[in-house]
Amino acid sequence: MNTEGVNFQANLNDLRNKVKELLLLANKMLDEEMFATAVHNASLALHIFLKSLHLEIYGIVPVTSRLRNLVITLAPSGDLENTLKRYVEENRELFEKLENSYKMSLLSEELSKEEAQELIEFVNKTIQFLTEMKNRIYKELSGGIKRKI
């Protein structure tokens, strides 16, 4: 990989700033009762956050766009990967709604305010959870555990 002239930290900062902007926009859309658009923005924020974690940890951005896959592939094989799989499975329905949010926003499918709030809160909770897990991922990687591709 040719990384000459690439400032990864600046790129990561730009991506993380975009995540914050999208979450602020999601909350603004929620206040304006544009619930599907609010959820779509929150979903985009989570998507960008996950891709930025992959870039930070592994130096690559995965091709997959499924949120569930982006979460699971963050961890190397082992206990931590199983923890992430459990998290995804326990929240499968919420992940599916987020993954379908683009279609919902285009087709003006109705979401209640409560549903939109729940999904936005879930995105924030997931970002917090994965931020806390990042150090454990680094620790497992430094212990020589290989990542499944």
MIDOSE-1310 file (N, C-alpha, C; in nm, 2 decimals, decimal comma, always signed):
residues 149
mnte	+0,08/-0,12/+0,00/+0,00/+0,00/+0,00/+0,09/+0,12/+0,00; +0,07/+0,21/-0,09/+0,14/+0,34/-0,10/+0,07/+0,44/-0,01; +0,14/+0,48/+0,10/+0,08/+0,57/+0,19/+0,15/+0,71/+0,19; +0,24/+0,72/+0,09/+0,32/+0,84/+0,08/+0,23/+0,96/+0,06
gvnf	+0,25/+1,06/+0,15/+0,17/+1,19/+0,14/+0,03/+1,18/+0,20; +0,00/+1,06/+0,26/-0,14/+1,05/+0,32/-0,13/+1,07/+0,47; -0,21/+1,16/+0,52/-0,21/+1,19/+0,66/-0,33/+1,12/+0,72; -0,31/+1,00/+0,77/-0,42/+0,92/+0,82/-0,49/+0,98/+0,94
qanl	-0,42/+1,05/+1,02/-0,48/+1,11/+1,14/-0,58/+1,22/+1,10; -0,53/+1,30/+1,00/-0,62/+1,41/+0,95/-0,75/+1,35/+0,88; -0,73/+1,24/+0,81/-0,84/+1,17/+0,75/-0,94/+1,12/+0,85; -0,88/+1,06/+0,96/-0,96/+1,00/+1,07/-1,04/+1,12/+1,14
ndlr	-0,97/+1,23/+1,16/-1,04/+1,34/+1,22/-1,15/+1,39/+1,14; -1,13/+1,40/+1,01/-1,23/+1,44/+0,92/-1,35/+1,35/+0,92; -1,33/+1,22/+0,92/-1,43/+1,12/+0,93/-1,51/+1,13/+1,06; -1,44/+1,15/+1,17/-1,50/+1,15/+1,30/-1,58/+1,28/+1,31
nkvk	-1,53/+1,39/+1,25/-1,61/+1,52/+1,25/-1,74/+1,50/+1,17; -1,73/+1,43/+1,06/-1,85/+1,40/+0,98/-1,95/+1,32/+1,06; -1,91/+1,23/+1,14/-2,00/+1,15/+1,23/-2,07/+1,24/+1,32; -2,00/+1,33/+1,38/-2,06/+1,43/+1,48/-2,17/+1,52/+1,40
elll	-2,13/+1,56/+1,28/-2,22/+1,65/+1,21/-2,35/+1,57/+1,17; -2,33/+1,45/+1,13/-2,45/+1,37/+1,09/-2,54/+1,34/+1,21; -2,48/+1,32/+1,33/-2,56/+1,30/+1,45/-2,64/+1,42/+1,49; -2,57/+1,54/+1,48/-2,64/+1,66/+1,50/-2,75/+1,69/+1,41
lank	-2,73/+1,66/+1,28/-2,83/+1,67/+1,18/-2,95/+1,57/+1,20; -2,91/+1,45/+1,25/-3,02/+1,36/+1,28/-3,11/+1,41/+1,39; -3,05/+1,47/+1,49/-3,13/+1,53/+1,60/-3,21/+1,65/+1,56; -3,16/+1,73/+1,46/-3,23/+1,84/+1,41/-3,35/+1,79/+1,33
mlde	-3,33/+1,69/+1,25/-3,44/+1,63/+1,17/-3,55/+1,57/+1,26; -3,50/+1,51/+1,37/-3,60/+1,46/+1,47/-3,69/+1,57/+1,52; -3,62/+1,68/+1,56/-3,70/+1,80/+1,61/-3,80/+1,85/+1,50; -3,76/+1,84/+1,38/-3,84/+1,89/+1,27/-3,94/+1,78/+1,22
emfa	-3,95/+1,67/+1,29/-4,04/+1,56/+1,26/-4,02/+1,49/+1,13; -3,90/+1,49/+1,09/-3,86/+1,42/+0,96/-3,79/+1,29/+1,01; -3,87/+1,20/+1,06/-3,81/+1,09/+1,13/-3,73/+0,99/+1,05; -3,78/+0,96/+0,92/-3,70/+0,87/+0,84/-3,57/+0,93/+0,80
tavh	-3,57/+1,06/+0,77/-3,44/+1,13/+0,73/-3,35/+1,13/+0,85; -3,40/+1,15/+0,97/-3,32/+1,16/+1,09/-3,25/+1,02/+1,11; -3,32/+0,91/+1,09/-3,27/+0,78/+1,11/-3,16/+0,75/+1,00; -3,19/+0,80/+0,88/-3,09/+0,78/+0,77/-2,96/+0,85/+0,81
nasl	-2,97/+0,97/+0,86/-2,85/+1,04/+0,89/-2,77/+0,97/+1,01; -2,85/+0,92/+1,10/-2,78/+0,85/+1,21/-2,72/+0,72/+1,16; -2,78/+0,65/+1,07/-2,73/+0,53/+1,01/-2,60/+0,56/+0,93; -2,60/+0,67/+0,85/-2,48/+0,72/+0,78/-2,36/+0,75/+0,88
alhi	-2,40/+0,81/+0,99/-2,30/+0,84/+1,10/-2,23/+0,71/+1,15; -2,32/+0,61/+1,18/-2,26/+0,48/+1,22/-2,18/+0,42/+1,12; -2,22/+0,42/+0,99/-2,15/+0,36/+0,88/-2,01/+0,42/+0,87; -2,01/+0,56/+0,87/-1,88/+0,63/+0,86/-1,79/+0,60/+0,98
flks	-1,85/+0,59/+1,10/-1,77/+0,56/+1,22/-1,71/+0,43/+1,21; -1,79/+0,33/+1,17/-1,73/+0,19/+1,15/-1,62/+0,18/+1,05; -1,64/+0,25/+0,94/-1,53/+0,25/+0,84/-1,41/+0,32/+0,89; -1,43/+0,43/+0,97/-1,31/+0,50/+1,02/-1,24/+0,41/+1,13
lhle	-1,31/+0,33/+1,20/-1,25/+0,23/+1,30/-1,16/+0,13/+1,22; -1,22/+0,08/+1,11/-1,14/-0,02/+1,03/-1,01/+0,05/+0,98; -1,03/+0,17/+0,93/-0,91/+0,25/+0,88/-0,81/+0,27/+0,99; -0,85/+0,31/+1,11/-0,76/+0,33/+1,22/-0,69/+0,20/+1,27
iygi	-0,77/+0,10/+1,28/-0,71/-0,03/+1,33/-0,63/-0,11/+1,23; -0,68/-0,12/+1,11/-0,62/-0,20/+1,01/-0,56/-0,13/+0,89; -0,59/+0,00/+0,88/-0,53/+0,07/+0,77/-0,60/+0,05/+0,64; -0,72/-0,01/+0,64/-0,80/-0,03/+0,52/-0,95/+0,00/+0,55
vpvt	-1,02/+0,03/+0,44/-1,16/+0,05/+0,45/-1,23/-0,07/+0,38; -1,31/-0,15/+0,45/-1,37/-0,26/+0,39/-1,47/-0,23/+0,28; -1,49/-0,32/+0,19/-1,58/-0,29/+0,08/-1,73/-0,31/+0,13; -1,75/-0,39/+0,22/-1,89/-0,42/+0,27/-1,95/-0,29/+0,32
srlr	-2,08/-0,28/+0,30/-2,16/-0,17/+0,36/-2,26/-0,21/+0,46; -2,27/-0,34/+0,49/-2,37/-0,38/+0,59/-2,31/-0,35/+0,73; -2,39/-0,28/+0,80/-2,35/-0,24/+0,94/-2,31/-0,36/+1,02; -2,39/-0,47/+1,02/-2,36/-0,58/+1,10/-2,22/-0,64/+1,06
nlvi	-2,19/-0,65/+0,94/-2,06/-0,71/+0,90/-1,95/-0,61/+0,94; -1,97/-0,48/+0,93/-1,86/-0,39/+0,97/-1,83/-0,40/+1,12; -1,93/-0,43/+1,20/-1,91/-0,45/+1,34/-1,83/-0,57/+1,37; -1,88/-0,68/+1,31/-1,82/-0,82/+1,34/-1,68/-0,82/+1,29
tlap	-1,65/-0,77/+1,18/-1,51/-0,78/+1,12/-1,41/-0,68/+1,19; -1,45/-0,61/+1,29/-1,36/-0,52/+1,36/-1,26/-0,60/+1,45; -1,31/-0,71/+1,50/-1,23/-0,79/+1,59/-1,16/-0,91/+1,53; -1,04/-0,94/+1,58/-0,98/-1,07/+1,54/-1,06/-1,19/+1,59
sgdl	-1,03/-1,30/+1,53/-1,10/-1,42/+1,57/-1,08/-1,45/+1,72; -1,18/-1,49/+1,79/-1,17/-1,52/+1,93/-1,28/-1,47/+2,01; -1,26/-1,45/+2,14/-1,36/-1,41/+2,23/-1,42/-1,27/+2,20; -1,33/-1,18/+2,16/-1,38/-1,05/+2,12/-1,47/-1,05/+2,00
entl	-1,44/-1,13/+1,90/-1,52/-1,14/+1,79/-1,66/-1,20/+1,83; -1,66/-1,30/+1,92/-1,78/-1,35/+1,97/-1,87/-1,25/+2,04; -1,80/-1,16/+2,12/-1,87/-1,06/+2,19/-1,94/-0,96/+2,09; -1,87/-0,93/+1,98/-1,93/-0,84/+1,88/-2,04/-0,92/+1,81
kryv	-2,03/-1,04/+1,78/-2,14/-1,12/+1,72/-2,26/-1,12/+1,80; -2,24/-1,14/+1,93/-2,35/-1,14/+2,03/-2,42/-1,01/+2,03; -2,34/-0,90/+2,03/-2,40/-0,76/+2,03/-2,49/-0,75/+1,90; -2,44/-0,79/+1,79/-2,51/-0,78/+1,66/-2,64/-0,86/+1,67
eenr	-2,63/-0,98/+1,71/-2,74/-1,07/+1,72/-2,85/-1,02/+1,82; -2,81/-0,97/+1,93/-2,90/-0,91/+2,03/-2,97/-0,79/+1,98; -2,91/-0,72/+1,88/-2,97/-0,60/+1,83/-3,00/-0,61/+1,68; -3,02/-0,73/+1,64/-3,04/-0,76/+1,49/-3,15/-0,67/+1,43
elfe	-3,26/-0,66/+1,50/-3,37/-0,58/+1,44/-3,34/-0,44/+1,43; -3,27/-0,38/+1,52/-3,23/-0,24/+1,51/-3,13/-0,22/+1,40; -3,03/-0,31/+1,39/-2,94/-0,30/+1,28/-3,01/-0,31/+1,14; -3,11/-0,40/+1,13/-3,18/-0,42/+1,00/-3,26/-0,29/+0,97
klen	-3,32/-0,22/+1,07/-3,39/-0,10/+1,05/-3,29/+0,01/+1,00; -3,17/+0,01/+1,06/-3,07/+0,11/+1,02/-3,03/+0,09/+0,88; -3,01/-0,04/+0,85/-2,96/-0,08/+0,71/-3,07/-0,05/+0,61; -3,19/-0,04/+0,64/-3,30/-0,01/+0,55/-3,34/+0,14/+0,55
sykm	-3,27/+0,22/+0,63/-3,31/+0,36/+0,65/-3,30/+0,44/+0,52; -3,21/+0,41/+0,43/-3,20/+0,48/+0,31/-3,32/+0,46/+0,23; -3,37/+0,34/+0,21/-3,49/+0,31/+0,14/-3,61/+0,38/+0,21; -3,61/+0,37/+0,34/-3,73/+0,44/+0,41/-3,73/+0,59/+0,39
slls	-3,61/+0,65/+0,38/-3,61/+0,80/+0,36/-3,65/+0,83/+0,22; -3,61/+0,75/+0,12/-3,65/+0,77/-0,02/-3,80/+0,75/-0,04; -3,85/+0,65/+0,02/-3,99/+0,61/+0,00/-4,09/+0,68/+0,09; -4,03/+0,77/+0,18/-4,11/+0,84/+0,28/-4,19/+0,75/+0,37
eels	-4,13/+0,63/+0,40/-4,20/+0,54/+0,49/-4,20/+0,60/+0,62; -4,31/+0,58/+0,69/-4,34/+0,64/+0,82/-4,27/+0,57/+0,93; -4,21/+0,65/+1,01/-4,15/+0,60/+1,14/-4,21/+0,69/+1,25; -4,24/+0,63/+1,36/-4,29/+0,71/+1,47/-4,17/+0,79/+1,53
keea	-4,20/+0,89/+1,61/-4,10/+0,97/+1,68/-4,02/+0,87/+1,77; -4,10/+0,79/+1,84/-4,04/+0,69/+1,94/-3,94/+0,60/+1,87; -3,98/+0,54/+1,75/-3,89/+0,45/+1,67/-3,76/+0,53/+1,63; -3,78/+0,65/+1,58/-3,66/+0,72/+1,54/-3,57/+0,75/+1,66
qeli	-3,63/+0,79/+1,77/-3,55/+0,82/+1,89/-3,47/+0,70/+1,93; -3,54/+0,58/+1,93/-3,48/+0,46/+1,97/-3,36/+0,42/+1,88; -3,37/+0,44/+1,75/-3,27/+0,41/+1,66/-3,15/+0,51/+1,67; -3,18/+0,63/+1,69/-3,07/+0,73/+1,71/-3,00/+0,70/+1,84
efvn	-3,07/+0,67/+1,94/-3,00/+0,63/+2,07/-2,92/+0,51/+2,06; -2,97/+0,41/+1,98/-2,89/+0,29/+1,95/-2,76/+0,32/+1,88; -2,77/+0,41/+1,78/-2,65/+0,45/+1,71/-2,55/+0,51/+1,81; -2,59/+0,60/+1,89/-2,50/+0,66/+1,99/-2,44/+0,56/+2,09
ktiq	-2,53/+0,46/+2,13/-2,49/+0,36/+2,22/-2,38/+0,27/+2,15; -2,41/+0,24/+2,03/-2,31/+0,15/+1,95/-2,18/+0,22/+1,93; -2,18/+0,34/+1,90/-2,05/+0,42/+1,88/-1,98/+0,42/+2,02; -2,05/+0,44/+2,13/-1,98/+0,44/+2,26/-1,93/+0,30/+2,29
flte	-2,00/+0,20/+2,27/-1,96/+0,06/+2,29/-1,84/+0,03/+2,21; -1,84/+0,06/+2,08/-1,72/+0,02/+2,00/-1,60/+0,11/+2,03; -1,62/+0,23/+2,07/-1,51/+0,32/+2,12/-1,44/+0,25/+2,24; -1,52/+0,20/+2,33/-1,47/+0,13/+2,45/-1,40/+0,00/+2,41
mknr	-1,45/-0,07/+2,31/-1,40/-0,20/+2,27/-1,26/-0,18/+2,19; -1,24/-0,06/+2,14/-1,12/-0,04/+2,05/-0,99/-0,08/+2,12; -0,97/-0,05/+2,25/-0,85/-0,08/+2,32/-0,84/-0,23/+2,33; -0,95/-0,30/+2,35/-0,95/-0,45/+2,36/-0,91/-0,51/+2,23
iyke	-0,95/-0,45/+2,12/-0,92/-0,50/+1,99/-0,77/-0,48/+1,97; -0,71/-0,36/+2,00/-0,57/-0,34/+1,99/-0,49/-0,44/+2,07; -0,54/-0,47/+2,19/-0,47/-0,56/+2,28/-0,47/-0,70/+2,22; -0,58/-0,75/+2,17/-0,58/-0,88/+2,10/-0,49/-0,89/+1,98
lsgg	-0,49/-0,78/+1,90/-0,41/-0,78/+1,78/-0,26/-0,78/+1,82; -0,22/-0,71/+1,93/-0,08/-0,70/+1,97/-0,04/-0,84/+2,03; -0,14/-0,92/+2,07/-0,11/-1,05/+2,13/-0,09/-1,15/+2,02; -0,09/-1,11/+1,89/-0,07/-1,20/+1,78/-0,19/-1,28/+1,73
ikrk	-0,31/-1,24/+1,77/-0,42/-1,30/+1,72/-0,45/-1,25/+1,58; -0,48/-1,34/+1,49/-0,50/-1,30/+1,35/-0,65/-1,26/+1,33; -0,67/-1,16/+1,24/-0,80/-1,12/+1,20/-0,85/-1,21/+1,09; -0,98/-1,25/+1,10/-1,04/-1,33/+1,00/-1,09/-1,24/+0,89
i	-1,06/-1,27/+0,76/-1,10/-1,19/+0,65/-1,20/-1,26/+0,57
